[in-house]
């Protein structure tokens, strides 16, 4: 599975870096997550500069896409030219958004009927956009999921792995990045939070 980690200027470091750290644990199974951005370099809200691994067009080719939060997301989502470069297909891709990343989904027309989990910083933006907010850490409808807060990357990556792989894969990947002595609890929290939103056919569907 190929995954695009959509990252823009003003990104949250945890959103953009934890997700690939978890997903790339499955590299032996052919999984690969890439920082995907509109420019060669992107700068975080705290001034951390990273280089993209894939151009924005990769998002249309990926099996799954995670839209990372940005403190500039209102402007990004309102940039018609930039939105025109992002072509996603929720019928054939798994699409997740972290925090304000949900505003990009709304701009692309994918938020109808989708409950949005956002964080405190994005709450006002979501309300102004008229999005249907969900009072919880994670929510998924069909192939679209949203999560809020700095634990969001673990929920979204667990959901992607459970949809495209096996429970053992999800448990092992999260276990690898969780704190010592708390790993089992972190794994259990991620799995139990995501499990109610899996399709009736279950894991790997």
N, C-alpha and C positions, 0 to 999 in steps of 0.2 A: 504494500500500500504506500502510495506517495501522498504526502501531506504538505500543504502550503500553510505557513504561519504568516499571515498577512500582518505586516509591521509598518507603521508610519511614524514620521517625526512626532515626538511627544509621547512615544510609547512607554508603557510600564515595563520595567525590566523583567519582573517576575512573569508577566503574561507571555512575553516573547521568548524567554530563555528557559523557563521551567518546562513548558510544553514540549519543545524538541528534545530536551534532556530525558523526559519520560518516554516519548514515542520512539526515540532512536535506540532504546533498549531492545527493540525488536528488529534490529538491523539484520540479524542472522536469518530472519524470516522474510527478508526483502522489504522491510518497512524503512522509510526515510522521510524525515521532516526537515523542511528547508525554510530559512528566513526568506520571505518573499516580500519585496518592497518596490515602490515606484521609482526609487532612486538608488544609486550605487551604495550610498551610505545613508543611514538614518540615525537620528539623535534622540535619546530618551528624554523624558521630562526632567531627569536629573543630570543631563549632559553626557551620558554614556553613548559613545559612537560605535556602531557595529556596521559591518558590511553585509549587504544582501547576498544570498546564495542563488536566488532565482529572481528573474524579473516578474513584474506583475502578471504578465500573460500566463505564467505557470499555473495560476489559480484555476484557470479554466480546464487544465489538463489533470489536475490533482484528483485523487480519489476522495480526499477530505480536505477541508479548509477550516482553519481557526482564525477568526478576525480578532486581533488583539486590541485592547483599549488604548486610547490616546487622549491626552488633554486637549488635543486639537481636533477631535472627532467631529464636532459640529461643522467646522469649516471643511473638513475632508468629505463628509457626507453631502455637503452642499456644493461640492465641486463637480459640476456636470461632466466636464472633460475627463476627470479622473474616474468617476463612476462609470463612464462609458468604456473604460479600459478593463473593468472588472466584470467578467462574465462567469457567473456561477449557475449551477444547475441542481436545485434541491431535489429533483427527481432521481438524480444519479450520483450525487455527492453527499457526503456527510458534512454539514456546515455548523460550526459552533462559533459563538461570539462571547467575548469576555467583557463585562462591564459596558463601557460606552461603545464597544464594537457593535452592539445591537443597533445603534443608530445607522451604521452602514447597511445592515440588513434591511432596515426600514427604508433607506434611500433606494435600495435595489428592488423594493417591493416584496420582500420576503417575510415581513413581520405580521402580515394579516393572519389572524388566528393563532399567532404564536405568543405565548406568555413570556415576558421579558424579565429576566433576573439581572438586576444591575447593582451597582455599589452606590455608596453615599454620594460620591462625586458625580455620578451619572444620573442620579434620580431626577433632578430638575430637568435635565435635557430630555429624559424619557417622557416625563410628564408633559413638557412643552410639545413634544412630537406626537402626543396622543397615543403612546404605546400602552398595550395591556400589560401591566406590571404584575409579576408573581412574587409573593412574599415568601421567598425561599432561596436557598443557595444555588439551586439547579432546576432547570426545567427543559424538557424536550418534547417536541411534537414532530412525529415522523422523522425526517432527516435533518431537522434543525433543532439545535440546542443552545441555550444561553446559561451563563453562570456569572455570579457577581462576587466581588471580593478577591482577596489575594490567594484564596484556596482554589479559585476558579480553574486554574490550569490542570489541577489534579482531577477535578470532576469531569472536565471536558475530555481530557486524555483517557480517563477510565471509560467514558462513554464510547469514544471512538474505538478503543481496543476491544471492548465488549461487543460492539456492533460488527467489527471486522475481524476479530480474532477469537480468543478463548479466555475464559475467566482466569485460568492459570497465568496467561500472558499479562493480563491487567494487574493481577496481584503481584507478580514478580516485578513488573516495571515500577509500580508505586512503592513497593517494599524497598527497592534499590535507592530511592531518593528520600525516603522518610527518615526521621531522626532515630538514632539508636534507642532501644528500649521502648519506643513508641510505634514501631513499624507496624505491628499487627493492628493496633488501634487505627492508625492512619489508613491502612488498607481496608479495614472493615468499614470505616466511615465513608470512604470513596465509593465502595461497591454498593453499600446499602442505600446511599443517597441516589445513585444512578439507576439501580435495578428497577424501581417502579416505572421508569420511563423507557424500558426496553420493549421492543415489539412483542406481540404474543408468541411469536416463534422463538423468542429468546436470544441468547448469546449467539453471535456470529451471523445475525440476520440483518 
